Amino acid sequence: MIEVTRRIIGIIHSIPPGKVASYRDVARAAGLFNGARQVARILHSMSETQKLPWHRIIRSDGHIALPAGDGGDLQAALLRAEGVRVSKTLRVDMSQYSFY
C-alpha cells in the first residue's frame, strides 16, 4: 500500500462519530490538493477491508454523493444514527457537523 493511501485511510479513521468530512477535506489533509477522486476510489475499493467509516465522507457542499436508492438512504441512516441531522434532500449542514 502506498504512503498516500495509508494517510487517507488514517484520516478517514480519525473522523469521529457524529462528524463528517468532504472528499476534498480528506484529500487536503493527506497533502493532496486535487485528490478528492482518489479519496472516492479508496472508499469504493477499501471500505470493507479497512473497515472505513465511509458514511462520514460527503461532498463539500454537504450533500451525500450517492443517489437515494443506491446507497444514499443507507448513508443518511448511518449518519442519523450517529446524531447527524440529514435533510430530506440528503444534505448535512457542514458548518455544524464538519470535522474540519
N, C-alpha and C positions, 0 to 999 in steps of 0.2 A: 504494500500500500504506500502510495507516495505521500510525502510530508503534508502537502496542502490538503489532501483528503483527510488525513488524520486531524489536522487543525479544524477543518469544517465539522467533522464528527464530534470533536471535543466541544466546540462552540454550541452545536445543537444540543448535546447532552447537558450543557450548563444552563439552558433556559429552564427556569423553574415552573412548576405547575401554576397556572393562573396568569402566565405571561406569554406573549407571542413575540416573534421577530420576523422581519421580512427576509426574503431570499437575499435581497441586496444588503441588508444589515449583516447577515451571517457572512456573506462573501467579503464585505469590507473588514469585518472583524478578523477574518482569516488572511487579510492582506491582499485581497483580490479586488481591484477597482471595478472590473466588469465581470464578476464571477457568479452572478445570480443564476444563470443557466447551469453552471457547474454544480451549484448547491442543489438545484432541482434534480439533476441527474443522479447525484449521490443519494438524495432522498428516495428517488424512484428505485434505484438498484440496491441500496444497502439498508433500508429502514428495518427490514426483518432481521437480517443477520447481525446488525449492530444495535438492535433494539432502540432505534432512534424515536424520540417523541415527535414524529413527523407532523402531527396535527398542530403543533405550535408554530409552524412556519407558514406564513401567509404572504400575500402580495403587499407591496409597500403602500398601496392605497387603502389597506385594511381589509380587502376582500379575500375570501377563500378562493384559491385558484381553481379548485376542482368544481365541475358542474354539480348542481344539487343532486341529480340522480346518479352521479358517477363518483361518489366518494365525498362530495361536499357536505351532504347531510350528516354523514358519519363524522367528518372532521368537526362540524359545528357541534354535534352532540358531545364529542370528546372534550372540546373546549368548554362547553357549558358545564360539563361535569366537574371541571376544574374551577368554576366560578367566573369564567369569561363570558361577558354578555355578547351574544352574536345576534345581529338583526335578522329579520325575515329575508333580507337580500344577501345574507351570508357575509355581513360586514362587521368588523371589530373596530372599536374606537382605539386607534393606535396611541392617542395621547394618554389614554388611561391604562392600557394593557401592554404596551411595548416594553420589552426588556431593555432596549437601547434608548 
